[in-house]
Amino acid sequence: MQEYRKVKKIQRLSCLVGCLNRFSSGNIEIILISIHLIIIIFCIMNIFIIPWKILKNIFFPLRIVILAFLIISLICLGINLIFRRAKKLKFGYYYIGFYCSIICIGLIILDFLLILFPLYFIIKKVKEYTEQKYDYKSILAIDIFSLLILIIMLFLWYSEILNVYAKLNFTESLKEYIDSKLKFYLSQNAKIVTIEQGGKIEENCNDEGIPGKNMEYDDIISTNKAHLSVDKPIEDRKIDNSIRKSNDISNSINK
């Protein structure tokens, strides 16, 4: 019953990423690794595009923090990939992979906020920078692409958490897992119903072959007859008595 509730919970939670349920867990991890590498490249590009005098105060440490969070997320993803390849998610390593995935989705949300909120101030300072003209549109475009990629990563990490929670192998997909589990439980339910119905039929057949049951039936019939004879009207009983007396008289005469 607990396993069935888990499957139903995964089915309910997976509706948010229904389009990703058809992908195998290994493909989702490969896509996530590729996206991590792309956004790391974007962040490094922006460090070199933005003027150093603007970056050196507070924005450069923020970019380093963003890169650090992305690298940690990539390492955790690699750990999940190794565990899944070795088929160790069904043992104690499952908890490591599951909680690392939850931490990583939190890091991705922090990266999104650390890029979004300082973006306005960076663009404003680049526009006001008088020593040298910089193309602020390229800086804006890279950060907007980074934000879009982070949104995609959030959904992919959410799907990865469900895959780890379901303890899927590298080639299994979440849709296949849910369908196979639900079919299994439905077949088990049908077997239970069939067994219960068969037991009831067999019990009825056995009841018919028990002699005690027929004896009880005969006793009931005889008891009902006795009650009927007692419940006869008084006139009928008088007639019966007179008939008996006449029979006794005729028998005595014949003797």
Secondary structure, DSSP 4 states (H G I P E B T S, - for coil): -HHHHHHHHHHHHGGGGGGGTTSBHHHHHHHHHHHHHHHHHHHHHHHHHS-HHHIIIIIHHHHHHHHHHHHHHHHHHHHHHHHHHTT-TTTTHHHHHHHHHHHHHHHHHHHHHHHHHHHHHHHHHHHH--SS---HHHHHHHHHHHHHHHHHHHHHHHHHHHHHHTT--TT-BHHHHHHHHHHHHHHHHHHHHHHHHHHHHHHHHHHHT-HHHHHHHHHHHHHHHHHHHHTS-HHHHHHHHHHHHHHHHHHHHH-
